[in-house]
Amino acid sequence: MKNTAPAFVLLILAGIFPIGQERNFEKLDFLLEHWEGEGTGFGNEKSKIRSEFNLFMDGIYIEVKNESHFEPTEAKPEGEHHVDRGIISFDK
């Protein structure tokens, strides 16, 4: 009869310490919320930035929404408004 103790111990440890993620985006939970901040760049223009990361379609995807408002400059007296949208998927 073979010694099955090592295999039994591995099965118990696998149940206690799961390998990988239980949910698709578990390791990105810290990102899933609303973010706001300020930035500079694009010719030293100042901007206000808003970003959102939300789960949708029963947690299959993350919807990304970024919006930047750049202050008026001499070259662009009305300022600028940039919108970026994206989707992050999980591929097993």
C-alpha positions as CSV (number, residue, x, y, z in Angstrom):
1,M,0.0,0.0,0.0
2,K,1.4,3.4,-1.0
3,N,1.7,6.2,1.5
4,T,-1.1,8.7,0.7
5,A,-0.3,11.1,3.6
6,P,1.6,13.7,1.4
7,A,-1.2,13.8,-1.2
8,F,-3.7,14.2,1.6
9,V,-1.7,17.1,3.2
10,L,-1.5,18.8,-0.2
11,L,-5.3,18.6,-0.6
12,I,-5.9,20.1,2.8
13,L,-3.4,22.9,2.2
14,A,-5.0,23.7,-1.2
15,G,-8.3,24.1,0.5
16,I,-6.9,26.4,3.2
17,F,-4.6,28.5,1.0
18,P,-6.3,28.8,-2.4
19,I,-4.0,29.3,-5.3
20,G,-5.0,32.2,-7.6
21,Q,-8.0,34.4,-7.3
22,E,-11.5,33.4,-6.2
23,R,-13.0,36.3,-8.2
24,N,-11.9,37.5,-11.6
25,F,-10.6,40.9,-10.5
26,E,-9.9,40.2,-6.8
27,K,-6.3,41.6,-7.1
28,L,-7.6,44.8,-8.6
29,D,-10.2,45.6,-5.8
30,F,-8.1,48.5,-4.6
31,L,-8.6,50.2,-8.0
32,L,-12.4,49.9,-8.1
33,E,-13.6,53.3,-7.0
34,H,-13.8,57.0,-8.0
35,W,-10.5,58.9,-8.2
36,E,-9.8,62.6,-8.5
37,G,-6.6,64.7,-8.8
38,E,-4.7,67.4,-10.5
39,G,-2.0,67.2,-13.1
40,T,0.4,69.2,-15.3
41,G,1.8,68.5,-18.7
42,F,1.0,69.1,-22.3
43,G,2.9,72.4,-22.4
44,N,2.6,73.0,-18.7
45,E,-1.2,73.1,-18.8
46,K,-2.9,72.3,-15.5
47,S,-5.7,69.8,-15.4
48,K,-8.3,68.3,-13.2
49,I,-8.6,64.6,-13.6
50,R,-11.5,62.2,-12.7
51,S,-11.3,58.5,-13.1
52,E,-13.7,55.7,-12.3
53,F,-13.2,51.9,-12.3
54,N,-16.5,49.9,-11.9
55,L,-17.4,46.3,-12.3
56,F,-20.2,45.6,-14.7
57,M,-22.0,42.7,-16.5
58,D,-21.9,40.6,-13.3
59,G,-18.3,41.3,-12.6
60,I,-17.1,40.0,-16.0
61,Y,-15.6,43.4,-17.0
62,I,-14.2,46.6,-15.5
63,E,-15.5,49.8,-17.1
64,V,-12.9,52.6,-17.1
65,K,-13.9,56.3,-17.4
66,N,-11.3,59.0,-17.5
67,E,-12.1,62.7,-17.9
68,S,-9.6,65.6,-17.9
69,H,-10.3,69.3,-18.0
70,F,-7.3,71.5,-19.0
71,E,-7.2,75.1,-18.0
72,P,-7.3,77.8,-20.7
73,T,-4.0,78.9,-22.1
74,E,-3.0,81.5,-24.6
75,A,-2.9,79.0,-27.4
76,K,-6.2,77.4,-26.3
77,P,-8.3,80.1,-24.6
78,E,-11.3,77.8,-24.1
79,G,-9.2,75.1,-22.4
80,E,-9.6,71.5,-23.3
81,H,-11.8,68.6,-22.3
82,H,-10.6,65.0,-22.9
83,V,-12.8,61.9,-22.3
84,D,-11.4,58.3,-22.4
85,R,-13.4,55.2,-21.9
86,G,-12.3,51.6,-21.8
87,I,-13.0,48.1,-20.8
88,I,-10.8,45.6,-19.0
89,S,-11.6,42.0,-19.4
90,F,-10.4,38.9,-17.6
91,D,-9.1,35.9,-19.6
92,K,-8.7,32.7,-17.7
